[in-house]
Amino acid sequence: MRKILAGAAFLSFCLGMSGISCAVSLDFGGSVYSVDNSNIPSPSAPMVVPVNAPSVKAAKEWTVMIFMNGKNDLEMAGLYNVNQMEKAGSTEDINIVVELGRMNGQADGGADLDGNWTGSRRFFIEKDADEAKIISPVVQQDDKVDMGDYKRVVDFVNWAKKNYPAQKYMLILWDHGAGWLDQKRTEKTADKGISSDDETNNYIRTRQIGRILKDSGKVDILAFDACMMQMSEVAFEVKDKTDVIVGSEETAPDRGYPYDLFLDVLAKNPAMDAETLGAVMVDAFQMFYDAIGKVAQLSAIRSSQLGDLGTKVSEFAALAKEVNDVDALKAARAGVMRYDIVGKESDPQKTISFYGDLHNYVGLVAAAIKVEPWVPTKAAALKLKVAALQDFIDKQLVINTKATGKDRLGRDMADSHGISIYLPPAEVRIPQENLEVIFESKYTDFEFDKATKWHDFVTYLYGVK
């Protein structure tokens, strides 16, 4: 559910940004990484590149794998982002490989760009001073492909690991995203799961994200260049299959990741570990969108801490039910930082949204709980438990989180602390069964719920009037 500029508007953006030069320094762990982000490229006239079979080379420091499903209204964004990647390019220490899918019939004005090809092409990204067209060699081409099939990602990752081996791997899933919501299938799939293929009407389900890494092997970083994927429910599906997860709690801006920025940093510092690179990605994202005045949020989290997160969330939910401070629970439900899963037209005040920041929510519960001073009650214990949970999120779970600007309701995006969760809508008139009837599968099937029984707590919250 990425916000994307269409056709001429997107080209206007690219051309309009051509005068911007953004020199930034990324300060992480005591080291300053300097990047010069010169003019932003725009997709260009047709160019067809012959297919060249890859030859397996010695392992490099990093292989960055980007699975880009442009078989929807994000086709133009895909072409733009590949051009960004070419500004950095692969080096003697890093491989950058991309699978980009396209289809006929897109209404974004990009059908005649880059050769008007359809299907799928895999590129080995090479450095390119020409920001107006993709010059990287095509190393594999398929006329027909389902980019909404998780098995296609498995094939891409296995292919990349075989042909472009490295000591460390990053996989970026690029496309529309809708968090953990796997909605029942209708004619369109753009607001479901991730990687919506409008040609096949298929998309990758939440649990299939974990299956991708199970079948293709662990990666050091799993990143989502898509909307609202930094959720507890999504993270738990991959918690033992990657070290670092990078993603946004909110809708992602149309331009996606600033690939030239963080890939340039990596090229100059190829020995960096996964946590450092994840933090650099977050810093680059914040700096880029702050510079152009766009609302954005991104975080990097440690997968190794997700087990403890589940334990602490479970303990919070159990004790909150025991305390049963209805006023506090209602206040938190009404005031929590929510994300734009429903959209402005249907949810102008975000009262229907059922995604909220976990840290912010529990903090609001604790702030509103009635506690008698110096009396050791369960309510007092809940306050302490919330403080411990928030401290854990800040210091153990989240490596780096940054935000810019205010959301469309004027709420500071700094109220986002790095990971979100399923919460009942603020509109108490919306029954749980009316919302959950759109789910393709049961929430209780998720690994997060198996670890926390969070759905039981959500059901309890629905009953708080």
C-alpha positions in Angstrom: 0.0 0.0 0.0 2.9 2.3 -0.9 1.9 5.8 -2.0 3.0 6.1 -5.6 3.0 9.0 -8.1 1.4 8.0 -11.4 2.6 8.6 -15.0 3.4 12.2 -15.8 3.3 13.1 -12.1 6.1 10.6 -11.4 8.2 12.0 -14.3 7.6 15.5 -13.0 8.9 14.4 -9.7 12.0 12.9 -11.2 12.7 16.0 -13.4 11.7 18.4 -10.6 14.2 16.8 -8.2 17.1 17.0 -10.8 18.4 20.2 -9.2 18.7 18.7 -5.7 22.1 17.6 -4.4 22.0 16.1 -0.9 25.4 15.6 0.8 24.9 13.7 4.0 26.9 12.1 6.8 25.7 9.0 8.5 27.0 8.8 12.1 26.7 5.4 13.6 28.8 3.7 16.3 31.3 6.5 16.4 32.0 6.3 12.7 30.9 8.9 10.1 30.0 7.6 6.7 29.8 10.3 4.1 27.6 10.1 1.0 27.0 12.4 -1.9 23.5 12.0 -3.2 23.6 13.8 -6.5 20.7 14.3 -8.9 17.9 11.8 -8.7 17.5 9.8 -11.9 14.3 9.4 -14.0 13.3 6.4 -16.1 14.1 6.9 -19.7 13.4 5.8 -23.3 13.5 2.1 -24.3 16.7 0.1 -24.0 17.0 -3.7 -24.5 20.0 -5.5 -23.1 21.0 -9.0 -24.2 20.9 -11.8 -21.6 24.3 -12.9 -20.3 24.5 -16.0 -18.1 26.2 -15.3 -14.8 29.5 -17.0 -14.0 30.0 -18.0 -10.4 32.7 -15.9 -8.7 34.5 -16.0 -5.3 32.4 -15.0 -2.3 32.3 -11.3 -1.6 31.5 -9.5 1.6 27.8 -8.8 0.8 25.2 -9.8 -1.7 22.2 -7.5 -1.7 19.2 -9.1 -3.3 16.1 -7.0 -4.3 12.9 -8.7 -5.3 10.9 -6.0 -7.1 7.3 -6.7 -8.1 6.4 -4.0 -10.6 3.4 -5.9 -11.9 1.1 -3.3 -10.5 0.9 0.5 -10.3 4.5 0.6 -8.9 6.2 -0.1 -12.2 7.5 3.4 -12.6 8.9 3.4 -9.0 10.7 0.1 -9.8 12.5 1.6 -12.8 13.4 4.7 -10.8 14.8 2.6 -7.9 16.9 0.5 -10.2 18.5 3.6 -11.6 19.2 4.7 -8.0 21.0 1.4 -7.4 23.2 2.0 -10.4 24.5 5.2 -8.9 26.3 2.9 -6.4 26.7 -0.3 -8.4 28.3 -3.6 -7.5 31.9 -3.5 -6.5 34.8 -6.0 -5.9 33.3 -6.4 -2.4 29.5 -6.3 -2.9 27.1 -7.8 -5.3 23.8 -6.1 -6.1 21.2 -8.3 -7.9 17.6 -7.4 -8.8 14.6 -9.3 -10.1 12.2 -6.8 -11.6 8.8 -7.9 -12.9 6.5 -5.9 -15.3 3.2 -6.4 -17.1 1.1 -4.8 -19.8 -1.8 -2.5 -19.1 -0.3 -0.3 -16.4 -1.9 3.1 -16.2 1.1 4.9 -14.9 2.5 6.1 -18.2 5.6 3.8 -17.9 4.7 1.2 -20.5 7.0 2.5 -23.2 10.0 2.9 -20.8 13.1 0.7 -20.8 12.1 -1.2 -23.9 8.5 -1.9 -23.0 9.3 -5.4 -21.9 7.1 -7.6 -19.8 7.7 -10.7 -17.6 10.8 -10.8 -15.4 14.4 -9.7 -15.7 17.2 -10.4 -13.3 19.9 -7.7 -13.4 23.5 -7.6 -12.0 23.7 -4.0 -11.0 26.7 -2.1 -12.4 27.7 1.4 -11.6 26.3 3.9 -14.1 26.9 7.6 -14.4 23.9 7.9 -16.8 20.9 8.5 -14.4 18.3 8.4 -17.2 18.4 4.7 -18.1 19.1 1.2 -16.9 22.4 -0.1 -18.3 23.0 -3.1 -16.0 23.2 -6.5 -17.8 20.2 -8.8 -17.8 21.5 -12.2 -16.6 18.2 -14.0 -16.7 14.9 -13.3 -18.4 11.5 -15.0 -18.2 8.4 -14.1 -20.4 5.9 -15.2 -17.8 6.2 -15.2 -14.1 4.0 -14.9 -11.0 5.7 -12.3 -8.8 3.0 -13.0 -6.1 4.2 -16.5 -5.6 6.5 -16.9 -2.7 8.3 -19.8 -4.5 9.5 -17.2 -7.1 11.3 -15.4 -4.3 12.8 -18.7 -3.2 14.1 -19.3 -6.7 15.5 -15.8 -6.9 17.4 -16.1 -3.6 18.7 -19.6 -4.3 19.9 -18.4 -7.8 21.5 -15.3 -6.3 23.3 -17.2 -3.5 24.6 -19.8 -6.1 25.8 -17.3 -8.7 26.8 -14.4 -6.5 28.0 -15.9 -3.2 28.9 -13.7 -0.2 29.8 -13.9 3.4 26.6 -11.9 4.3 23.2 -11.6 2.5 20.5 -9.0 2.5 17.1 -9.7 0.9 14.8 -6.7 0.2 11.1 -7.4 -0.6 9.9 -4.4 -2.6 6.3 -3.6 -3.4 3.0 -2.8 -1.9 2.7 -4.0 1.7 -0.2 -4.3 4.2 1.5 -5.7 7.3 0.2 -9.0 8.5 -3.2 -8.6 6.9 -3.9 -11.4 4.5 -7.3 -10.4 3.1 -9.7 -12.7 1.4 -9.1 -12.7 -2.3 -11.2 -10.5 -4.6 -10.5 -9.1 -8.0 -7.6 -6.8 -6.8 -4.9 -7.7 -4.3 -3.1 -4.4 -3.9 -3.9 -4.0 -0.2 -3.0 -7.5 1.0 0.2 -9.2 2.4 3.1 -8.1 0.2 4.1 -8.4 -3.5 0.8 -8.0 -5.2 0.8 -9.3 -8.8 -2.1 -7.7 -10.7 -1.7 -10.1 -13.6 -2.0 -13.3 -11.7 -4.1 -11.9 -8.8 -1.7 -13.5 -6.4 0.3 -12.1 -3.5 2.7 -13.3 -0.8 1.0 -14.2 2.5 2.5 -13.3 5.9 3.3 -16.9 6.8 4.8 -17.4 3.4 7.4 -14.8 4.1 8.8 -17.1 6.7 8.6 -20.0 4.2 10.8 -18.0 1.8 13.7 -18.0 4.3 13.0 -21.5 5.4 13.3 -22.8 1.8 16.2 -20.5 0.7 18.2 -20.3 3.8 18.9 -17.6 6.4 19.8 -14.0 5.4 21.6 -11.5 7.6 19.1 -8.8 6.9 15.5 -9.0 5.7 14.2 -5.6 4.6 10.8 -4.5 3.4 10.6 -1.6 1.0 6.9 -1.6 1.4 4.2 -0.2 3.7 3.5 -1.2 7.3 5.6 -4.4 7.4 7.5 -3.7 10.7 4.9 -5.5 12.8 5.2 -8.0 15.6 3.2 -10.5 13.7 5.4 -10.3 10.6 8.6 -10.3 12.5 7.8 -13.5 14.4 7.4 -15.5 11.1 11.1 -14.9 10.3 12.6 -14.5 13.8 14.9 -17.5 13.5 15.8 -17.0 9.9 17.4 -13.5 9.8 19.5 -11.4 12.2 18.1 -8.0 11.4 14.6 -6.9 10.1 14.2 -3.4 8.5 10.8 -2.0 7.8 8.3 0.8 8.3 5.4 0.9 10.7 3.6 3.4 8.5 2.8 3.7 4.8 6.0 4.1 2.8 6.6 7.2 0.6 6.5 6.8 -3.1 10.2 6.9 -3.7 11.0 3.9 -1.4 14.4 3.4 0.0 17.2 5.9 -1.0 19.2 3.0 -2.5 22.1 5.2 -3.7 22.7 6.5 -0.2 23.0 3.3 1.8 24.5 1.2 -1.0 27.2 3.9 -1.4 27.9 3.7 2.3 28.1 -0.1 2.1 30.4 0.1 -1.0 32.8 2.3 1.0 32.6 0.2 4.2 31.9 -3.4 2.9 33.1 -5.1 6.1 30.2 -3.7 8.2 28.0 -6.2 10.0 24.3 -6.6 9.7 23.3 -4.4 12.6 25.5 -1.5 11.4 24.1 -1.7 7.9 20.6 -1.9 9.2 21.2 1.2 11.3 22.7 3.0 8.3 19.7 2.2 6.2 17.4 3.8 8.8 19.6 6.9 9.0 19.8 7.3 5.3 16.0 6.9 5.0 15.4 9.6 7.6 17.9 12.0 6.1 16.6 11.6 2.6 12.9 12.2 3.5 13.7 14.9 6.0 15.6 16.7 3.2 12.7 16.6 0.8 10.0 17.2 3.4 8.2 13.9 3.3 6.6 12.1 6.2 8.4 8.8 6.8 9.4 6.2 9.4 11.8 3.3 9.4 13.3 1.0 12.0 15.8 -1.9 12.3 15.2 -4.6 14.9 17.2 -7.5 16.3 15.5 -10.9 15.6 17.4 -12.5 18.5 15.3 -10.4 20.9 11.9 -11.4 19.5 11.5 -14.4 21.9 11.9 -12.1 24.9 9.5 -9.6 23.3 6.9 -12.3 23.1 7.4 -13.2 26.8 7.1 -9.6 27.9 4.0 -8.9 25.7 2.3 -12.0 27.0 3.0 -11.0 30.6 1.7 -7.5 30.0 -1.5 -8.8 28.4 -2.2 -11.2 31.3 -1.7 -8.7 34.0 -3.6 -5.9 32.2 -6.6 -8.3 32.0 -6.3 -8.9 35.8 -6.1 -5.3 36.7 -9.0 -4.5 34.3 -8.7 -0.7 34.5 -11.4 0.0 31.9 -10.7 3.7 31.8 -7.0 3.2 31.2 -7.6 0.7 28.5 -10.1 3.0 26.8 -7.7 5.9 27.0 -4.9 3.9 25.4 -7.2 2.6 22.7 -8.3 6.1 21.8 -4.9 7.7 22.0 -2.5 5.2 20.5 -0.3 6.1 17.5 -2.1 4.4 14.6 -1.1 3.7 11.0 -2.9 4.1 7.7 -4.0 0.6 6.9 -7.5 1.7 5.8 -6.7 4.9 4.0 -7.8 8.5 4.1 -11.0 8.1 2.1 -12.5 5.4 4.3 -10.8 6.3 7.6 -10.3 10.1 7.7 -9.5 10.2 11.4 -7.7 6.8 11.6 -10.5 5.5 13.9 -10.9 2.3 11.9 -7.2 1.6 11.7 -6.2 -1.5 13.7 -2.4 -1.2 13.6 -0.8 0.7 16.5 2.7 1.3 17.9 3.3 -1.2 20.7 5.6 0.9 22.8 3.2 3.9 22.6 0.1 1.8 23.5 1.5 0.1 26.6 2.8 3.5 27.8 -0.6 5.1 27.5 -2.1 2.2 29.4 0.4 2.7 32.2 0.0 6.5 32.2 -3.8 6.2 32.8 -3.8 3.4 35.4 -5.1 4.5 38.8 -2.5 3.6 41.4 -2.5 4.5 45.1 0.9 5.9 46.1 3.1 3.4 48.0 0.5 0.6 47.8 1.9 -2.6 46.3 -1.0 -3.5 44.0 -1.3 -5.4 40.7 -1.9 -2.0 39.1 1.5 -0.8 40.4 3.1 -4.0 39.2 1.6 -3.4 35.7 3.2 0.0 35.6 6.6 -1.5 36.4 6.0 -4.2 33.8 5.2 -1.6 31.1 8.3 0.4 32.0 10.4 -2.8 31.6 8.8 -3.6 28.3 9.3 -0.1 26.9 13.0 -0.1 28.1 13.4 -3.5 26.4 12.0 -2.2 23.1 14.2 0.9 23.2 17.5 -0.8 24.3 17.3 -4.4 23.2 14.9 -5.0 20.4 15.3 -1.8 18.3 18.7 -1.2 16.8 17.7 2.1 15.2 14.4 3.9 14.5 13.9 7.3 12.9 10.9 9.3 11.7 10.3 12.6 10.0 7.4 15.0 10.0 3.8 14.5 11.2 1.1 12.1 9.9 -2.0 13.4 8.1 -3.7 14.1 11.4 -0.8 16.2 12.7 0.6 13.6 15.0 4.3 13.6 15.4 5.8 10.5 13.8 8.2 10.3 16.7 5.5 8.6 18.6 6.5 5.5 16.5 9.1 3.5 18.5 10.0 0.8 16.0 7.4 -2.0 16.0 3.6 -2.1 15.7 0.9 -4.6 16.6 -2.8 -5.5 16.1 -5.1 -3.4 18.2 -8.9 -2.9 18.1 -10.0 0.2 16.2 -10.7 3.4 18.2 -14.3 3.2 16.8 -15.9 0.9 19.4 -18.9 0.6 17.1 -16.9 -1.7 14.8 -17.4 -5.3 16.1 -14.5 -7.7 16.1 -16.3 -10.2 13.8 -17.0 -7.5 11.2 -13.3 -6.8 11.0 -11.9 -10.3 11.2 -14.3 -11.6 8.6 -11.9 -10.1 5.9 -8.9 -12.2 7.2 -8.0 -14.9 4.7 -6.7 -17.1 7.6 -7.0 -17.0 11.4 -4.9 -14.6 13.4 -4.2 -17.5 15.8 -2.2 -19.2 13.1 0.6 -16.7 13.4 3.7 -17.5 15.3 3.3 -14.3 17.3 -0.1 -15.4 18.6 1.1 -18.9 19.4 3.8 -17.3 21.6 1.7 -14.6 23.2 -2.0 -15.4 22.9 -2.4 -11.8 21.8 -5.6 -12.5 20.0 -7.2 -13.4 23.4 -6.2 -10.0 24.7 -7.5 -8.2 21.6 -10.8 -10.0 22.0 -10.9 -8.9 25.7 -10.2 -5.3 24.5 -13.1 -5.4 22.1 -15.3 -6.1 25.1 -14.1 -3.0 27.0 -16.9 -0.4 26.5 
